[in-house]
Amino acid sequence: MTVKEFIFRLCLYVFIGGILPFIFLVWRFDLFNPNANKPVVIGGWGIVAILFITIFFLKTLKAIRKGMMFSVWTRVIDAITKVFIPLLIAIIVVNFVGSIQKELFQFLVVVFLLEIPATAINPIPRWTYENKIEEMSLGLGKIAKNIKEHLSKSKGE
C-alpha cells in the first residue's frame, strides 16, 4: 500500500466511520442549539454524540495499541479502553434507554450501515502488518516518522 493510498483510506475511514455518524446525530436530534444564556447547549443526544466519537477514536487507539510493547502507557490505554469507557457508557445507556429507545435504535442502524464500508476501508490493520509494528513501540511520532520514510522512498522511485 502506498503512502497516498494509506492516507486517503485513513481519511475515508475516519470520515465514514466517525464523522458521518456524528453528523447524523447532530442533524437528526438538533444537538447544539444556541441559547441566550449559553453559547452551546448539549442535551442527552449531545452526550450520546460525544460518546460515539469517543468510542470511535478509542477503537482506533486499541488498533494502534496492539503494536505497542508493554509499558505503563499500555496499561493506562488498556484501563481506559477496556474498563473505564465501557462502564461509563453502560451507565449512560442505562440512564437514557427508557426515554430514547426508538431513537437509539435508529442511530444504531445508521452506525451499522456506515461501519460496513468503514471497516473495509480501514488501512490501519494492513499498515501495522506490513510495517511489523508489533515489533516496536508505537506512538504518533513513530507513525509520522514511518510515513515520512515511505514518502522519501516513493520520491526516490
C-alpha positions in Angstrom: 0.0 0.0 0.0 1.4 3.4 -1.0 1.5 6.3 1.5 -1.0 8.2 -0.6 -3.4 5.3 -0.6 -2.9 4.8 3.2 -3.6 8.5 3.9 -6.6 8.5 1.6 -8.1 5.3 3.1 -7.4 6.6 6.6 -9.2 9.8 5.9 -12.1 8.0 4.3 -12.3 5.6 7.2 -12.4 8.4 9.8 -15.0 10.2 7.7 -17.3 7.3 7.1 -16.8 5.5 10.4 -16.7 8.5 12.8 -17.6 11.9 11.3 -20.7 10.8 9.3 -22.5 9.1 12.2 -21.6 12.2 14.4 -23.1 14.5 11.7 -26.2 12.3 11.6 -26.7 12.7 15.3 -26.2 16.4 15.2 -28.6 16.8 12.3 -31.3 14.3 13.4 -31.5 15.5 17.0 -30.5 19.1 16.6 -27.9 18.8 19.3 -26.1 22.1 19.5 -28.7 24.9 19.7 -27.6 28.4 20.5 -29.2 29.6 23.7 -29.4 33.2 25.0 -27.8 32.2 28.3 -25.3 29.7 27.0 -23.3 29.6 23.7 -23.8 25.8 23.3 -26.5 23.5 24.8 -25.6 19.8 25.0 -28.5 17.6 25.8 -28.8 13.9 26.1 -28.2 13.3 22.4 -25.3 15.6 22.5 -23.8 13.4 25.2 -24.5 10.3 23.0 -22.8 12.0 20.1 -19.7 12.9 22.2 -19.6 9.3 23.5 -19.9 8.0 19.9 -16.9 10.0 18.8 -15.0 8.9 21.9 -15.8 5.3 21.2 -14.7 5.6 17.5 -11.3 7.1 18.5 -10.8 4.6 21.3 -11.4 1.8 18.8 -8.7 3.3 16.7 -6.5 3.7 19.7 -7.0 0.0 20.5 -5.8 -0.9 17.0 -2.7 1.2 17.5 -2.2 -0.2 21.0 -1.8 -3.7 19.6 1.6 -2.7 18.2 3.0 -1.2 21.4 5.4 -3.0 23.7 4.2 -3.5 27.3 4.7 -0.3 29.4 2.9 1.9 31.9 1.3 3.7 28.9 -0.1 0.4 27.5 -1.6 -0.3 30.9 -3.2 3.1 31.0 -4.6 2.7 27.5 -5.9 -0.8 28.4 -7.6 0.5 31.5 -9.3 3.4 29.7 -10.4 1.3 26.7 -11.4 -1.9 28.4 -12.7 -0.7 31.8 -13.5 2.9 32.3 -15.1 3.8 29.0 -17.3 0.7 28.8 -18.5 1.2 32.3 -19.2 4.9 31.7 -21.1 4.0 28.5 -23.1 1.4 30.3 -24.1 3.9 33.0 -25.2 6.5 30.4 -27.1 3.9 28.3 -29.0 2.5 31.3 -29.9 6.0 32.3 -31.2 7.1 28.9 -32.5 3.9 27.3 -36.0 4.2 28.7 -36.8 7.5 27.1 -34.8 7.2 23.8 -35.3 3.6 22.8 -36.7 4.3 19.3 -34.1 7.0 18.5 -31.2 4.8 19.9 -32.3 2.0 17.6 -32.4 4.4 14.6 -28.9 5.7 15.4 -27.5 2.1 15.8 -28.9 1.1 12.4 -27.2 4.2 10.8 -23.9 3.4 12.5 -24.2 -0.3 11.5 -24.7 0.6 7.8 -21.8 3.1 7.9 -19.4 0.8 9.7 -19.7 -1.8 6.8 -17.7 0.3 4.3 -15.6 1.9 7.1 -14.3 -1.5 8.2 -13.5 -2.4 4.6 -11.6 0.8 4.1 -9.7 0.9 7.4 -6.0 0.9 6.4 -4.5 0.5 9.9 -4.5 -3.3 10.2 -2.8 -3.7 6.9 -0.3 -0.9 7.6 0.6 -2.4 11.0 1.1 -5.8 9.4 3.2 -4.5 6.5 5.4 -2.4 8.8 5.8 -5.0 11.5 4.5 -2.5 14.1 4.1 -5.3 16.7 7.9 -5.4 17.0 8.3 -1.8 18.1 6.8 0.8 20.3 4.2 2.9 18.5 3.3 6.5 19.1 2.3 9.4 16.9 5.9 10.3 16.4 6.7 6.8 15.1 3.7 6.9 12.8 4.8 10.3 11.4 8.4 9.0 11.0 7.2 5.9 9.2 5.0 7.8 6.8 7.9 10.3 6.1 10.2 7.3 5.4 7.7 5.9 2.9 7.3 9.3 1.3 11.0 9.7 0.8 11.2 6.1 -0.6 8.3 7.0 -3.0 10.1 10.1 -4.3 13.3 8.1 -4.9 11.5 5.6 -7.1 
